[in-house]
Amino acid sequence: MKKYIISGGGTGGHIYPAIAIAQALQQLDEEAEVLFVGAEGKMEMQKVPQAGYRIIGLPVAGLQRQLSLQNLGRNLLFPFKLIASLVKAYRVVADFRPNVVVGVGGYASGPVLFVAQLMGIPTLIQEQNSYAGLTNKLLAKRVKRICVAYPGLQRYFPHVKLVFTGNPVRQSLTALTEEHRNTGYKFYGFDPAKPVLLVIGGSLGARTINRALVEHHDALLNAGVQIIWQTGKSGFGTVTDQIKQLYPNGQPSGLVITEFIADMDIAYSTADVVLSRAGALSVSELTLVGKPTILVPSPNVADDHQTKNARALSDRHAAITILDQQLSEQLLPVVLTLLDDNERRQTLSAAIKELAMPNAAVKIAGIVQELAGN
């Protein structure tokens, strides 16, 4: 029986590809055993067990780059947490004895892959973005393979180790049907005769998107648009409080506000247009489901890689890009114009589907198995 450790997390963009790889490994080998290693207190400690997998948490934390007294204290603790994480990672790897260790990005992947490399265990990195973070660049010197979703990453990684696989996505999104759509109308209490806008700011939310929706949701509702609004964890309380102040007698029909969407297959199926951040996982999922898409790249990411992700689609007429600072001004006219233009929506849908790589998880799982000696 082959055994694998998958390490990383922090956001849905790391967690869901990791789960997809684990599922693909068990599709290829029913007896495969997969253990996850994440960071204590991060969302993987909840989402991974919900998917049916065991996870162990490390006390690791990242360096805080913004200057504040609180962050200074956290940074002073960084070396102690790193040492504790390396010690715990060694114990986990030594006890579990994996054939291969996979890193998907996030705080925990560094200590686990570093320890595995010292122990001579084959390692693999799955890099979701068009930009490589510091941890992956350091680990790349000793990994066996680096699976990527964007061209041009040879400027960060050794060319001979790169394999272009695309990003793994949730398997539930690979076969959306009209039945999913009908289920969505019932689930959200929507009128099938009215268009639906799905707003997703990523698993942790997006402040600019939430502010723009607070400002313009009433105009959208008045225009007959129904809204599924994922605020993310950080924005949910603020948004719901603001909406309650606007509607003291109860939330208007056609507006669904949620912190997190568990059944993304239902949400995507119900949507006529999607407004989204341009994280790597979101872009990969959107190419697969083929929905007309408006991307609002976050400006608060390394090397502005979300703008590069978005431009990779909009330059091919596969999505519309609105810059973060222009969202408040452009949200309403762009959404309403697109919903009123069936031909444009069909063109965007067809173009974005051409960029899909639905078998990424299986490709990566196959490479992992090769490293394990299968």
Backbone hydrogen bonds in HBPLUS format (Angstrom, degrees):
<---DONOR---> <-ACCEPTOR-->    atom                        ^
c    i                          cat <-CA-CA->   ^        H-A-AA   ^      H-
h    n   atom  resd res      DA  || num        DHA   H-A  angle D-A-AA Bond
n    s   type  num  typ     dist DA aas  dist angle  dist       angle   num
A0033-GLU N   A0002-LYS O   3.06 MM  31  6.47 164.3  2.08 156.4 161.3     1
A0099-ASN N   A0003-LYS O   2.66 MM  96  5.46 163.2  1.68 145.6 148.6     2
A0004-TYR N   A0033-GLU O   2.83 MM  29  6.22 158.4  1.88 164.7 171.8     3
A0035-LEU N   A0004-TYR O   2.88 MM  31  6.31 160.8  1.92 160.0 166.4     4
A0005-ILE N   A0100-VAL O   3.21 MM  95  6.66 160.1  2.25 152.9 159.0     5
A0102-VAL N   A0005-ILE O   2.79 MM  97  6.16 166.4  1.81 160.7 164.7     6
A0006-ILE N   A0035-LEU O   2.93 MM  29  6.35 154.0  2.00 150.7 158.5     7
A0037-VAL N   A0006-ILE O   3.04 MM  31  6.38 148.5  2.14 143.0 147.0     8
A0007-SER N   A0102-VAL O   2.79 MM  95  6.17 165.2  1.82 166.9 171.5     9
A0104-VAL N   A0007-SER O   2.96 MM  97  6.26 163.3  1.99 165.9 169.4    10
A0008-GLY N   A0037-VAL O   3.11 MM  29  6.61 153.2  2.18 161.3 169.2    11
A0009-GLY N   A0105-GLY O   2.86 MM  96  6.33 148.2  1.96 142.4 151.7    12
A0014-HIS N   A0011-THR O   3.07 MM   3  5.60 155.8  2.13 112.4 119.2    13
A0015-ILE N   A0011-THR O   3.00 MM   4  6.24 165.9  2.02 152.1 156.7    14
A0016-TYR N   A0012-GLY O   3.05 MM   4  5.63 162.9  2.08 138.7 143.2    15
A0018-ALA N   A0014-HIS O   3.32 MM   4  6.40 152.3  2.41 139.0 146.8    16
A0019-ILE N   A0015-ILE O   2.96 MM   4  6.32 155.4  2.02 153.3 160.2    17
A0020-ALA N   A0016-TYR O   2.95 MM   4  6.11 157.1  2.00 146.0 152.6    18
A0021-ILE N   A0017-PRO O   2.94 MM   4  6.20 151.2  2.02 147.3 154.3    19
A0022-ALA N   A0018-ALA O   3.03 MM   4  6.33 159.7  2.07 148.2 153.6    20
A0023-GLN N   A0019-ILE O   2.92 MM   4  6.19 160.2  1.95 152.5 157.5    21
A0024-ALA N   A0020-ALA O   2.98 MM   4  6.17 153.3  2.06 143.0 150.4    22
A0025-LEU N   A0021-ILE O   2.90 MM   4  6.15 154.3  1.96 151.8 158.6    23
A0026-GLN N   A0022-ALA O   3.12 MM   4  6.42 154.5  2.19 146.9 153.0    24
A0027-GLN N   A0023-GLN O   2.93 MM   4  6.19 129.8  2.19 137.4 151.7    25
A0028-LEU N   A0024-ALA O   3.03 MM   4  6.29 154.5  2.10 149.2 154.4    26
A0029-ASP N   A0025-LEU O   2.92 MM   4  6.07 137.2  2.11 137.3 150.0    27
A0032-ALA N   A0029-ASP O   3.00 MM   3  5.43 165.8  2.02 117.6 122.1    28
A0036-PHE N   A0054-ARG O   3.02 MM  18  6.16 168.7  2.03 157.1 158.3    29
A0056-ILE N   A0036-PHE O   2.95 MM  20  6.39 149.2  2.05 141.3 147.9    30
A0038-GLY N   A0056-ILE O   2.89 MM  18  6.22 153.2  1.97 147.1 156.1    31
A0058-LEU N   A0038-GLY O   2.86 MM  20  6.18 148.1  1.96 138.3 145.8    32
A0042-LYS N   A0039-ALA O   3.14 MM   3  5.69 162.2  2.17 138.9 139.2    33
A0040-GLU N   A0058-LEU O   2.77 MM  18  5.46 175.5  1.78 152.9 152.1    34
A0045-MET N   A0042-LYS O   3.07 MM   3  5.98 154.5  2.14 125.4 130.9    35
A0046-GLN N   A0043-MET O   3.08 MM   3  5.49 156.3  2.14 110.5 117.8    36
A0047-LYS N   A0043-MET O   2.96 MM   4  6.20 173.1  1.97 160.0 161.8    37
A0048-VAL N   A0044-GLU O   3.06 MM   4  5.42 162.5  2.10 132.5 137.9    38
A0050-GLN N   A0046-GLN O   3.35 MM   4  6.49 150.7  2.44 140.5 148.8    39
A0051-ALA N   A0047-LYS O   3.18 MM   4  6.44 131.1  2.43 138.0 149.7    40
A0051-ALA N   A0048-VAL O   2.97 MM   3  5.14 135.2  2.18 102.2 115.0    41
A0053-TYR N   A0048-VAL O   3.29 MM   5  5.73 168.8  2.30 136.4 135.6    42
A0052-GLY N   A0049-PRO O   2.91 MM   3  4.94 156.2  1.96 102.9 110.5    43
A0072-LEU N   A0068-SER O   2.90 MM   4  6.10 145.7  2.02 144.8 154.7    44
A0073-GLY N   A0069-LEU O   3.18 MM   4  6.48 155.5  2.24 144.4 149.4    45
A0074-ARG N   A0070-GLN O   3.10 MM   4  6.46 154.1  2.17 144.7 152.1    46
A0075-ASN N   A0071-ASN O   2.87 MM   4  6.07 155.3  1.93 147.5 153.9    47
A0076-LEU N   A0072-LEU O   3.01 MM   4  6.27 143.3  2.15 144.5 154.2    48
A0077-LEU N   A0073-GLY O   3.30 MM   4  6.59 136.9  2.50 138.5 148.7    49
A0077-LEU N   A0074-ARG O   3.14 MM   3  5.24 132.1  2.38  96.4 109.1    50
A0078-PHE N   A0075-ASN O   3.16 MM   3  4.92 144.1  2.29  92.4 103.0    51
A0081-LYS N   A0077-LEU O   3.01 MM   4  6.28 160.8  2.05 161.5 167.7    52
A0082-LEU N   A0078-PHE O   2.88 MM   4  6.07 154.4  1.95 155.9 163.9    53
A0083-ILE N   A0079-PRO O   3.01 MM   4  6.17 161.5  2.04 143.8 148.0    54
A0084-ALA N   A0080-PHE O   3.00 MM   4  6.20 164.7  2.02 146.5 151.0    55
A0085-SER N   A0081-LYS O   2.88 MM   4  5.98 147.7  1.98 140.8 149.9    56
A0086-LEU N   A0082-LEU O   2.89 MM   4  6.16 152.4  1.97 149.5 156.8    57
A0087-VAL N   A0083-ILE O   3.02 MM   4  6.29 160.3  2.06 152.2 157.0    58
A0088-LYS N   A0084-ALA O   3.00 MM   4  6.21 162.7  2.03 144.9 149.8    59
A0089-ALA N   A0085-SER O   2.75 MM   4  5.82 156.7  1.80 146.0 153.6    60
A0090-TYR N   A0086-LEU O   2.95 MM   4  6.11 153.7  2.02 143.8 150.2    61
A0091-ARG N   A0087-VAL O   3.16 MM   4  6.50 157.9  2.22 145.5 150.8    62
A0092-VAL N   A0088-LYS O   2.93 MM   4  6.21 160.1  1.97 152.9 158.4    63
A0093-VAL N   A0089-ALA O   2.93 MM   4  6.09 172.7  1.94 156.0 157.8    64
A0094-ALA N   A0090-TYR O   2.86 MM   4  5.92 163.4  1.88 150.8 156.3    65
A0095-ASP N   A0091-ARG O   2.90 MM   4  5.95 155.2  1.97 144.8 151.4    66
A0096-PHE N   A0092-VAL O   2.91 MM   4  5.98 166.3  1.93 153.2 157.3    67
A0097-ARG N   A0093-VAL O   2.88 MM   4  5.57 154.7  1.95 143.3 150.4    68
A0101-VAL N   A0122-PRO O   3.03 MM  21  6.50 156.9  2.08 154.2 161.6    69
A0124-LEU N   A0101-VAL O   3.01 MM  23  6.46 145.3  2.13 154.6 161.3    70
A0103-GLY N   A0124-LEU O   2.83 MM  21  6.23 162.8  1.86 162.9 168.9    71
A0126-GLN N   A0103-GLY O   2.84 MM  23  6.17 158.9  1.88 170.3 173.2    72
A0109-SER N   A0106-GLY O   3.28 MM   3  5.90 141.6  2.44 114.7 123.8    73
A0112-VAL N   A0108-ALA O   3.45 MM   4  6.55 171.6  2.46 158.5 160.6    74
A0113-LEU N   A0109-SER O   2.99 MM   4  5.92 167.9  2.00 149.9 153.9    75
A0114-PHE N   A0110-GLY O   2.96 MM   4  5.96 160.0  2.00 154.5 161.1    76
A0115-VAL N   A0111-PRO O   3.02 MM   4  6.10 163.8  2.04 146.8 150.5    77
A0116-ALA N   A0112-VAL O   2.99 MM   4  6.18 163.7  2.02 148.8 153.8    78
A0117-GLN N   A0113-LEU O   2.89 MM   4  6.03 156.8  1.95 149.0 154.8    79
A0118-LEU N   A0114-PHE O   3.10 MM   4  6.38 154.9  2.17 145.8 152.2    80
A0119-MET N   A0115-VAL O   3.02 MM   4  6.30 139.4  2.19 143.8 155.3    81
A0119-MET N   A0116-ALA O   3.10 MM   3  5.02 124.8  2.42  91.5 106.0    82
A0121-ILE N   A0116-ALA O   2.94 MM   5  5.19 163.0  1.96 155.1 150.2    83
A0120-GLY N   A0117-GLN O   3.10 MM   3  5.07 160.3  2.14 102.7 108.3    84
A0144-LYS N   A0123-THR O   2.87 MM  21  5.78 165.1  1.89 151.6 154.4    85
A0125-ILE N   A0145-ARG O   3.09 MM  20  6.53 159.6  2.14 151.5 155.4    86
A0147-CYS N   A0125-ILE O   2.84 MM  22  6.21 157.3  1.89 169.2 168.0    87
A0127-GLU N   A0147-CYS O   2.91 MM  20  6.15 149.6  2.01 161.7 171.7    88
A0137-LYS N   A0133-GLY O   3.08 MM   4  6.31 154.3  2.15 150.6 158.5    89
A0138-LEU N   A0134-LEU O   2.99 MM   4  6.25 151.6  2.07 152.1 159.3    90
A0139-LEU N   A0135-THR O   2.93 MM   4  6.18 160.6  1.97 152.7 158.5    91
A0140-ALA N   A0136-ASN O   2.90 MM   4  5.84 140.4  2.06 142.1 151.6    92
A0142-ARG N   A0139-LEU O   3.07 MM   3  6.02 157.4  2.12 129.7 133.4    93
A0146-ILE N   A0161-LYS O   2.90 MM  15  5.66 155.1  1.97 146.2 140.0    94
A0163-VAL N   A0146-ILE O   2.91 MM  17  6.08 146.6  2.02 155.0 152.1    95
A0148-VAL N   A0163-VAL O   2.93 MM  15  6.17 161.3  1.97 152.7 158.0    96
A0165-THR N   A0148-VAL O   2.94 MM  17  5.87 149.5  2.03 155.5 165.1    97
A0166-GLY N   A0148-VAL O   3.11 MM  18  6.03 166.9  2.13 137.8 136.6    98
A0155-ARG N   A0152-GLY O   3.47 MM   3  6.45 171.4  2.47 120.5 121.9    99
A0156-TYR N   A0153-LEU O   2.99 MM   3  5.47 161.7  2.02 112.5 118.5   100
A0157-PHE N   A0153-LEU O   3.02 MM   4  6.23 155.6  2.08 149.6 157.4   101
A0161-LYS N   A0158-PRO O   3.09 MM   3  5.72 153.8  2.16 116.8 124.3   102
A0162-LEU N   A0159-HIS O   3.22 MM   3  5.46 153.9  2.29 107.5 114.9   103
A0173-LEU N   A0170-ARG O   3.03 MM   3  5.85 169.1  2.04 125.0 128.5   104
A0174-THR N   A0171-GLN O   3.22 MM   3  5.60 172.4  2.22 116.7 118.8   105
A0180-HIS N   A0177-THR O   3.12 MM   3  5.30 124.9  2.44  98.2 110.7   106
A0181-ARG N   A0177-THR O   3.35 MM   4  6.78 153.7  2.42 141.1 147.6   107
A0182-ASN N   A0178-GLU O   2.94 MM   4  6.27 160.4  1.98 152.2 156.4   108
A0183-THR N   A0179-GLU O   2.91 MM   4  6.10 155.1  1.97 146.7 154.1   109
A0184-GLY N   A0180-HIS O   2.89 MM   4  6.16 146.5  2.00 144.6 154.1   110
A0185-TYR N   A0181-ARG O   3.09 MM   4  6.50 153.3  2.16 151.5 157.1   111
A0186-LYS N   A0182-ASN O   3.28 MM   4  6.57 160.6  2.32 146.5 150.7   112
A0187-PHE N   A0183-THR O   2.81 MM   4  5.99 162.4  1.85 152.0 157.9   113
A0188-TYR N   A0184-GLY O   2.92 MM   4  5.98 167.1  1.94 155.4 157.4   114
A0189-GLY N   A0185-TYR O   2.94 MM   4  5.68 115.9  2.36 130.4 145.2   115
A0190-PHE N   A0185-TYR O   2.84 MM   5  4.79 146.9  1.95 140.9 147.5   116
A0189-GLY N   A0186-LYS O   3.26 MM   3  4.99 142.4  2.41  91.7 102.5   117
A0194-LYS N   A0191-ASP O   3.02 MM   3  5.65 169.7  2.04 124.2 127.6   118
A0226-GLN N   A0195-PRO O   2.91 MM  31  6.11 171.3  1.92 155.0 157.8   119
A0272-ASP N   A0196-VAL O   2.85 MM  76  5.26 171.5  1.86 141.2 144.1   120
A0273-VAL N   A0196-VAL O   3.30 MM  77  6.71 151.6  2.39 159.4 163.6   121
A0197-LEU N   A0226-GLN O   2.73 MM  29  6.11 163.3  1.76 166.8 170.7   122
A0228-ILE N   A0197-LEU O   2.92 MM  31  6.28 162.8  1.95 157.7 161.8   123
A0198-LEU N   A0273-VAL O   2.96 MM  75  6.36 166.9  1.98 160.6 164.1   124
A0275-LEU N   A0198-LEU O   2.78 MM  77  6.14 165.6  1.80 165.1 169.1   125
A0199-VAL N   A0228-ILE O   2.80 MM  29  6.09 167.8  1.81 173.8 177.5   126
A0230-GLN N   A0199-VAL O   2.90 MM  31  5.96 171.8  1.90 163.9 164.5   127
A0200-ILE N   A0275-LEU O   2.92 MM  75  6.35 162.7  1.95 165.0 170.8   128
A0277-ARG N   A0200-ILE O   3.29 MM  77  6.89 139.1  2.47 155.5 161.7   129
A0205-GLY N   A0202-GLY O   3.04 MM   3  5.07 150.4  2.13 102.8 112.2   130
A0210-ASN N   A0206-ALA O   3.02 MM   4  6.25 164.7  2.04 156.7 161.4   131
A0211-ARG N   A0207-ARG O   2.91 MM   4  6.15 160.0  1.95 152.9 158.1   132
A0212-ALA N   A0208-THR O   2.99 MM   4  6.20 160.3  2.03 149.2 154.5   133
A0213-LEU N   A0209-ILE O   2.97 MM   4  6.20 154.1  2.04 150.7 157.6   134
A0214-VAL N   A0210-ASN O   2.97 MM   4  6.20 156.1  2.02 148.8 155.2   135
A0215-GLU N   A0211-ARG O   3.06 MM   4  6.28 151.4  2.15 143.5 151.2   136
A0216-HIS N   A0212-ALA O   2.96 MM   4  6.12 147.3  2.06 144.4 153.0   137
A0217-HIS N   A0213-LEU O   2.78 MM   4  5.10 139.0  1.95 148.0 148.1   138
A0220-LEU N   A0216-HIS O   3.15 MM   4  6.47 155.9  2.21 154.0 161.1   139
A0221-LEU N   A0217-HIS O   2.85 MM   4  6.11 163.3  1.88 154.2 158.6   140
A0222-ASN N   A0218-ASP O   2.91 MM   4  6.07 157.7  1.96 144.8 151.1   141
A0223-ALA N   A0219-ALA O   3.06 MM   4  6.20 130.6  2.32 132.8 144.9   142
A0223-ALA N   A0220-LEU O   3.07 MM   3  5.06 131.2  2.32  94.7 108.4   143
A0225-VAL N   A0220-LEU O   2.98 MM   5  5.31 159.8  2.02 152.0 146.3   144
A0224-GLY N   A0221-LEU O   2.95 MM   3  5.15 159.0  2.00 109.3 114.1   145
A0227-ILE N   A0254-GLY O   2.78 MM  27  6.14 162.2  1.81 164.2 166.3   146
A0256-VAL N   A0227-ILE O   2.89 MM  29  6.12 163.2  1.91 163.2 169.0   147
A0229-TRP N   A0256-VAL O   2.79 MM  27  5.99 167.3  1.80 169.7 174.2   148
A0258-THR N   A0229-TRP O   2.91 MM  29  6.18 165.3  1.93 158.4 158.2   149
A0231-THR N   A0258-THR O   2.91 MM  27  6.20 151.4  1.99 152.5 161.1   150
A0232-GLY N   A0259-GLU O   3.12 MM  27  4.75 132.7  2.35 121.9 131.2   151
A0239-VAL N   A0235-GLY O   2.97 MM   4  6.05 170.2  1.98 161.0 164.1   152
A0240-THR N   A0236-PHE O   2.96 MM   4  6.07 173.5  1.96 157.9 160.1   153
A0241-ASP N   A0237-GLY O   3.04 MM   4  6.11 154.5  2.11 143.9 151.0   154
A0242-GLN N   A0238-THR O   3.03 MM   4  6.25 157.4  2.08 148.2 154.2   155
A0243-ILE N   A0239-VAL O   2.91 MM   4  6.17 158.6  1.96 155.8 161.9   156
A0244-LYS N   A0240-THR O   2.97 MM   4  6.10 154.9  2.03 143.3 150.0   157
A0245-GLN N   A0241-ASP O   3.11 MM   4  6.38 149.6  2.21 143.3 150.9   158
A0246-LEU N   A0242-GLN O   3.12 MM   4  6.42 145.4  2.25 141.0 150.2   159
A0247-TYR N   A0243-ILE O   2.88 MM   4  6.08 145.5  2.00 148.4 158.3   160
A0250-GLY N   A0247-TYR O   3.05 MM   3  5.48 164.0  2.07 119.9 121.5   161
A0266-ILE N   A0263-ASP O   3.19 MM   3  5.58 125.9  2.50 105.3 116.7   162
A0267-ALA N   A0263-ASP O   3.23 MM   4  6.61 162.2  2.26 148.8 153.7   163
A0268-TYR N   A0264-MET O   2.85 MM   4  5.90 173.1  1.86 153.6 155.7   164
A0269-SER N   A0265-ASP O   3.09 MM   4  6.06 157.8  2.14 137.9 144.6   165
A0270-THR N   A0266-ILE O   3.08 MM   4  6.23 148.6  2.18 145.6 153.1   166
A0271-ALA N   A0267-ALA O   3.23 MM   4  6.38 138.5  2.41 144.2 154.4   167
A0271-ALA N   A0268-TYR O   3.23 MM   3  5.30 132.9  2.47  97.7 109.9   168
A0274-VAL N   A0292-PRO O   2.95 MM  18  6.34 159.2  2.00 159.0 165.8   169
A0294-ILE N   A0274-VAL O   2.77 MM  20  6.13 160.9  1.81 166.0 171.8   170
A0276-SER N   A0294-ILE O   2.94 MM  18  6.35 161.4  1.97 164.3 170.1   171
A0296-VAL N   A0276-SER O   2.77 MM  20  6.00 156.6  1.82 153.6 159.3   172
A0283-VAL N   A0279-GLY O   2.97 MM   4  6.20 168.2  1.99 162.7 165.8   173
A0284-SER N   A0280-ALA O   3.00 MM   4  6.20 160.8  2.04 148.1 153.6   174
A0285-GLU N   A0281-LEU O   2.88 MM   4  6.11 161.3  1.91 156.1 161.1   175
A0286-LEU N   A0282-SER O   2.89 MM   4  6.07 159.3  1.93 151.3 157.3   176
A0287-THR N   A0283-VAL O   3.03 MM   4  6.27 150.7  2.12 149.1 155.8   177
A0288-LEU N   A0284-SER O   3.28 MM   4  6.48 146.5  2.40 137.9 146.5   178
A0288-LEU N   A0285-GLU O   3.07 MM   3  5.12 120.7  2.44  94.6 109.7   179
A0289-VAL N   A0285-GLU O   2.96 MM   4  6.30 160.5  2.00 157.8 162.2   180
A0290-GLY N   A0286-LEU O   2.94 MM   4  5.81 138.1  2.12 137.8 147.9   181
A0320-ILE N   A0293-THR O   2.97 MM  27  6.33 161.8  2.00 152.4 158.4   182
A0295-LEU N   A0320-ILE O   2.68 MM  25  6.04 160.8  1.72 168.3 173.6   183
A0322-ILE N   A0295-LEU O   2.87 MM  27  6.18 165.7  1.90 166.7 169.3   184
A0304-ASP N   A0301-VAL O   3.24 MM   3  5.46 153.6  2.32 130.5 125.9   185
A0305-HIS N   A0302-ALA O   3.18 MM   3  6.34 154.8  2.25 136.3 135.8   186
A0307-THR N   A0304-ASP O   3.21 MM   3  5.74 130.2  2.48 110.0 120.8   187
A0309-ASN N   A0305-HIS O   2.87 MM   4  6.16 152.4  1.95 144.8 152.6   188
A0310-ALA N   A0306-GLN O   2.88 MM   4  6.12 160.4  1.92 148.2 152.9   189
A0311-ARG N   A0307-THR O   2.85 MM   4  6.02 164.1  1.87 150.2 154.8   190
A0312-ALA N   A0308-LYS O   3.01 MM   4  6.09 146.1  2.12 142.4 150.8   191
A0313-LEU N   A0310-ALA O   3.02 MM   3  5.44 140.9  2.17 106.9 117.4   192
A0314-SER N   A0310-ALA O   2.92 MM   4  6.24 172.1  1.93 159.7 160.5   193
A0315-ASP N   A0311-ARG O   2.85 MM   4  5.50 157.3  1.90 141.3 146.3   194
A0316-ARG N   A0313-LEU O   2.95 MM   3  5.33 145.2  2.08 108.2 118.9   195
A0318-ALA N   A0313-LEU O   2.94 MM   5  4.97 164.8  1.97 140.4 138.5   196
A0317-HIS N   A0314-SER O   3.04 MM   3  4.77 160.5  2.08 104.2 106.1   197
A0326-GLN N   A0323-LEU O   2.90 MM   3  5.32 151.3  1.98 114.6 124.1   198
A0327-LEU N   A0324-ASP O   3.32 MM   3  5.42 168.0  2.33 107.6 111.1   199
A0330-GLN N   A0326-GLN O   3.00 MM   4  6.08 155.8  2.06 154.7 162.4   200
A0331-LEU N   A0327-LEU O   2.80 MM   4  5.31 152.6  1.87 156.4 155.8   201
A0334-VAL N   A0330-GLN O   3.03 MM   4  5.89 164.3  2.05 161.1 166.1   202
A0335-VAL N   A0331-LEU O   3.01 MM   4  6.02 168.9  2.02 155.9 159.5   203
A0336-LEU N   A0332-LEU O   3.07 MM   4  6.07 171.9  2.07 157.7 159.9   204
A0337-THR N   A0333-PRO O   2.99 MM   4  5.83 154.5  2.05 138.4 146.1   205
A0338-LEU N   A0334-VAL O   3.02 MM   4  6.07 158.2  2.07 144.1 150.2   206
A0339-LEU N   A0335-VAL O   2.94 MM   4  6.14 162.9  1.97 154.2 159.0   207
A0340-ASP N   A0336-LEU O   3.10 MM   4  6.15 133.2  2.33 135.2 146.5   208
A0341-ASP N   A0338-LEU O   3.10 MM   3  5.12 161.5  2.13 105.3 111.1   209
A0345-ARG N   A0341-ASP O   3.14 MM   4  6.46 159.4  2.19 152.0 158.0   210
A0346-GLN N   A0342-ASN O   3.00 MM   4  6.25 156.8  2.06 149.1 155.0   211
A0347-THR N   A0343-GLU O   3.01 MM   4  6.24 154.1  2.07 146.2 153.3   212
A0348-LEU N   A0344-ARG O   2.94 MM   4  6.18 166.2  1.96 155.8 158.6   213
A0349-SER N   A0345-ARG O   2.92 MM   4  6.03 158.9  1.96 147.4 153.8   214
A0350-ALA N   A0346-GLN O   2.99 MM   4  6.14 162.6  2.02 147.5 151.6   215
A0351-ALA N   A0347-THR O   3.04 MM   4  6.19 160.5  2.08 148.7 154.3   216
A0352-ILE N   A0348-LEU O   2.98 MM   4  6.10 161.0  2.02 152.4 156.7   217
A0353-LYS N   A0349-SER O   3.20 MM   4  6.28 152.0  2.28 143.9 150.9   218
A0355-LEU N   A0352-ILE O   3.17 MM   3  5.55 154.6  2.24 107.6 114.9   219
A0356-ALA N   A0353-LYS O   3.16 MM   3  5.37 167.6  2.17 111.6 115.3   220
A0363-LYS N   A0359-ASN O   3.02 MM   4  6.28 158.7  2.07 155.2 161.7   221
A0364-ILE N   A0360-ALA O   2.96 MM   4  6.22 163.9  1.99 158.0 161.6   222
A0365-ALA N   A0361-ALA O   2.88 MM   4  6.05 160.8  1.92 147.7 153.7   223
A0366-GLY N   A0362-VAL O   2.90 MM   4  6.08 151.0  1.99 145.0 152.5   224
A0367-ILE N   A0363-LYS O   3.12 MM   4  6.46 150.0  2.21 144.4 151.8   225
A0368-VAL N   A0364-ILE O   2.92 MM   4  6.23 157.1  1.97 153.1 159.8   226
A0369-GLN N   A0365-ALA O   2.93 MM   4  6.17 157.5  1.98 147.7 153.5   227
A0370-GLU N   A0366-GLY O   3.03 MM   4  6.30 150.7  2.11 141.6 149.4   228
A0371-LEU N   A0367-ILE O   3.05 MM   4  6.38 155.7  2.11 148.4 154.2   229
A0372-ALA N   A0368-VAL O   3.02 MM   4  6.31 136.4  2.21 140.8 153.5   230
A0372-ALA N   A0369-GLN O   3.03 MM   3  4.88 124.3  2.35  91.1 106.3   231
A0374-ASN N   A0369-GLN O   2.99 MM   5  5.39 169.5  2.00 151.9 148.4   232
A0373-GLY N   A0370-GLU O   3.02 MM   3  5.14 153.5  2.09 101.4 109.9   233
